[in-house]
Amino acid sequence: MKKELIYITYQTFPANTANSIQTISTLKYFFRHGLKTTLIFPLRNKESSSEVTDLKNHYLFNEDIQVKGTIHPLPFKKFLFLERFTYLISHFFWSYFTVRKYSKIYINKQFFTRSEWVFYFLSNKNKDVVYECHQLSKLKIYLVNKALEKPNSKVITLTSYLKKELDNKYTKKIEIIGSSYDNDFFQNSNNKSSTFVYAGSVHRFGDSRGLNIITNKLDSLSNKNLKFIIISSKNENLDEFKHLFQKNNPTIEIEIFYELSQEKVGQILSTSSVGLLINNKSKHSEFYSSPLKYFEYLASGLNVVATNLDSHKNLPFQNKIIFYDYDDVVSFQDAIIQSIKLDTSVENDIYLYSMENRVKKIINLFTS
């Protein structure tokens, strides 16, 4: 593999979203594998920063990743209305002009992206590029299949469902590589408590993930001396949520944190016993999801209570999961009680799902 990798993405940094955390973690491990790495992204928000010290302080890394923030004179995030439309237009134009500029600067380099438009434009220039695919639409399927016609273009999908939606004549150029945990932040501890923790956003694409199930009366758990911790990746106001939980479950303790660092999240998980993998029944959750937090839970020695979805049933280490039926309070309580009885040891081969190992697979894809 060439010794330099350029990561071009239509994301913003710093941020507490799972996708931004995964991008930085990926870059960090590329660097540790001996690659000079450069991150190129748009300064599309007021909070966006291309100062590498800002990113290092936010994501807690020391690697010398090169950072280039580009101007973003486009409508996305400038208006409160038509956000989806302005996103599509802005994403297209930013990708086109960014690829046109940097494809001339970085000759004979390898590229990595989470943007279907960046993938499409880089492929049309016959660049050596890998696209990480997290979800698909009719437009994305068209762009990705067209890009795969080029000899140097390859794709990572998070799940087998995503791979099946792409043209099967390109199957050898598509690798299924799910999410993974960052070895630096998530380890097990012997100091476990009867704590159930949910880590992640409470909403996805504007819809509730279904976490409100725990605000119901959980009578079967009232005498179990349990504690729930919610770690929201966004600064969402959950005061009403907390009030309803306490009203219906006065004997169960609850604590809510917002926008914690990966280090602090790891510390909380290491002393908890069960992770909550709660999702709604959207198409994305049902078929496309390879939850980052699932692997963080396992690496921290947690068992998992998960919504009964196809994507969850395809996750590794099924022996660590107790499923419950979506929006069924009785089923949810039964799953909680069963999960308490499971052993909280870490699986021996959890390392296979570490970010370090994931990046090895990506490097192998580049060179295959």
N, C-alpha and C positions, 0 to 999 in steps of 0.2 A: 504493500500500500504506500502511496505517496505520503510524504511526511508533513503535509499541511492539509487542513480541512476547514472549509468555509461553511458556516451554518447561517443561512439566510431564512428569516422567519417573520411573518406578519403578526408578531406578538409584541407585548410591551413589557418593559422591565424598569425597575423592580416591581414585582407583584407577588401576591400570596396564592395565586391560583395553582392548581396541581400541574397544569401544562407548563407554566413558567418555571416552577420548581424542577420539573422533569428535564426541561431544556438545559438549565444550568448544570444539573447533575450529570447529564449526558456529556456536555462540554468538558466538565471537570475530569471525567474518566477518559475521554479521548486524550486529554492532555497527559494524564498519567500513563497512558499507553504510548507516549512518545510523539504525539502529534501536535504541531503548532496549530492552535485553534483560534478562529476569528468568528465573532458573533456580529451579525448585521441585522438591525431591526429598526422600525420606524419610531420616532419620538412623537407618538400620536396622542398621548395624554399629558396633562399638566404635571403628573408625577413621574413621567418617563425620564430616565437619565442614562446617558452614555458614559458617565464617569465610572470607571472600573472600581474605584473605592466604594462607591454607593452600592454596587452590586455585590462586592465582596462582603461588606458589612451586613447587607440584607440577607444574603444566602449563606454566609459563613464559609467561604472558601478562600484559599490562598494561591491557587494556581494562576499563572500569568496568561490568562485568556485575553485576547485582543477584542476590544469592543468598539463598534462603529454604529452610532445612532444617526439615522438619516432624517432629513426634514420631511414633514408630512403635511403639505399644503392641500389637504384633501378633506372632504366633508365629514368622514366618520369621526364621531365623538365631538363634532362641532355643533351638532343639533340634537335636540332631545326627541325629535320625531323622525319617522322613516329610518330608524337605526339599521334595520336589516338591509334595506336598499343601499344606504350610504356605505355600509360595510362592504357589500359586494363590489360597488363601483370603486371605492378607495383601495380595496385589496387588489383589484385588477390593475389599476394604474400604477400603484406603488410597486407591485411585482414586476411589471413590464419595464419601468424606468430603472429600477434597482438592478435587475438582471442585465439590462443593456449596459449599464455603467460598470458593474463589478465583473462581468464575464470578460471584459476587456482587460481589467486590471489583474485578475487572477487567472493566468494562463496555465494550463496543464495541472490544475488543482482538482481536488475532490470536494463535492458539495453535499450538504445534508440540509433537509428542509421539512417543515410541517405544513407548508403552504402548497396547495395543488397548483396555483398559478405560477409560483416560483418554479415548481417541478416542471410544469409544462414549458415555460419559456427557456429554462436551462436545457431541457431535453432538445428543444428545437435548435439549440446551438451546439448540440452533440457533446455536452458536458458530462462528465462522470458524476452522476447524482443519484442519491437515495432519498426517497420520500417516505416519511412516516405517516401512515394513514390511520386516523382515529375514528372517522365516520365518513359516510358517503351520501351523496345526493345524485340526481340524474346528471347535473353539470359536472360534479367531481368524477363520476364514473367515466364520462366522455373524455375529460381532460387527462385522467390518469391512463386510460387505455391508449389514447393518442400518444402520450409521452412514452409509454412502454414500447411503442413501435421502434424507438431509437435504441441503438445497440448498447449504449452506456447508461441506460436508465433502469433503476430497480426500485422495488417497493417493500416496505415493512407494513404489515397489518397487525393490529392488536389481537384480532380474533379470526377464527376460521370462517365466520359468517362474512366478514369483510372481504376476505380473499375470494370467496365463492361468488361475490357480486361483480368481480372484475373478470375480464375476458380470460377464459381458461387456456387459451393458447399462449398466455404469458406466465403460466403457473411456475415455471422454473426461475422466473425473475422476481417472484414474490415470496417473501419469507414471513412466517407468522412468528412474531416476537412480542410477547405480552409486556405489561408493565412490570416494574421492579422496584425494590427498595434501595435506598442509599446506605451503603455499609457504614458510613461515617456517623450516622445519627440513630440507627435503630438496632438495639441489642436487648437481650433478655436480662432479667434481674431475678434474684431469689426472693426479693422483698415484694411479694404480691399481695394485693388487697381485693376485696369483693367489689371491684369497681368495673362498671361497664362504660366504655368510652366510644363516642362517635367523633371522628375526625374528618373534616371536609366541609364543603359548602352545603347549606341547608336547601338551596334552590339550584336548579340547573336549567338554563335557557328560559328562565322566568317561571318555571313550574316547581312546585314543592317536590322534594325527593321522597316524602312520606314519613319524615321524622316525627310528625305530629302524632304518630301512633303511641308514642310514649307519654303523651299528655292525657291519655285516657286513664280511667281508674284501673290500676294494676293491683287488684285485691290479692291475687295469688302471691305477690311479691312483698306485701306490706310488712311481713315479719321476718324477712330474710337478711336484714341488716346490709342492704345494698346501697350503692352510690352510683349515680349517673354523671358522667362528664361529657359536655359538648364542647368540641374545639372547632369553632367556625373559622373557615379560611377567609371569610369576608367580614367586614364590620357591619353585620346585619343586626338590627335591633330585635333581640329575642326576649325582651322583658315580658311581653304578653305571653309568650311561649312558656317562660319560666314560672310566671304567676299561675297559669292554668295547670302546669305540672304539680306545683306545690299545693294548689287547692284540692286536686284530686288524689294526691299521694303525699299526705303530710308526714308520713313516717319514713319516706325515702329521700335521701339527700341528693341535691343536684347542684352542679357547678358549671358555669359557662365561661369559656375563654374565647377571645377574638384575636385573629391574625398573629398567632404565635410563630416563633422561628421553628425550623425543623429540629433544632437541638432541644428546645423546650417540649415540643410535641413528643419527641423520642423519650424524654425523661418521664413524661406522664404515662406513655404507653408501657414503658418497662416495668412500672409498678401496678399496672392494671391487670385484670384477668380475662376480660372478654371484650372484643371489638364488635361494634355494630356496623354491619354492611347493609344499609337501608337504601333502597332505590324504588322509584316509581315504575310503572309498567309501560313507559314510553318505548319506542322502537330502539332508541339509542341504548337505554338501560337493558333491554331484553336481549339484544343481539351484538351490540358494538362494544360493550363495556369490558375493560380489563382493569379493575379498580386498583389504582396505586396504593390506596390505604390498606387493601387486603394484604398485600405483601409486607407492608410496614407492620401490620398487626402480627402476622406470623413471625417475622424476624424478632419481634419484641416478646415472643412467647405467649401470645394471646390466642384463645379460641375465638370463634366467630359465630355470631348470630346473623343470618343473612336472609333477605327476601328471596322467596322461591322463584328465581328467574333462570332462563336457559343459560344466560351468560355466566351466572354464578355457579351453575351446575357443571360448567366446563372448566372451572378453575382447578388448579392442582391442589393436592392435600384435602380432599373432600372429607377425610376423617376429622378434620379440625372445624367443620362447619355444621351447625344445627340450623335447618331451614324453618321458616315460618311462612304462612300464607299471607300474601299482600293485604294489608289493611284489616287483618283478623287479629283482634286483641287477645283472644283466648290462645290462639296458636302462637302469638308472639310471647306471651307469658310462659307457655309450656317450653318454648325454645330457650328462654332465659334460664329456667330452672334446670333443664338438661345440660346447658353449657357449663354451669357451675361445677358439675360432676366430672367434666373432662380434665385430663391431665394437661398442664400448661407448659409442657416442655417444647423446645424448638425442634422442628424436623431436621434431621441430619443433613439433608440435601437442600435446605432452604437457600444455600449459597447460589444454586443454579438460577435463582430468581433475584439475584443482587444486580445493582446497576453495573458493577464491575464486570460481571459475566455477560450482561446484556450488551454492553459496548463491545466486548470481544466478538459476539455474534454479528454485530453490525460491521465491524472491521472485516470479518470473514466474508460477509456479503459483498463488500466493496471489492475484495480480491478474488472472488469466485468467478 
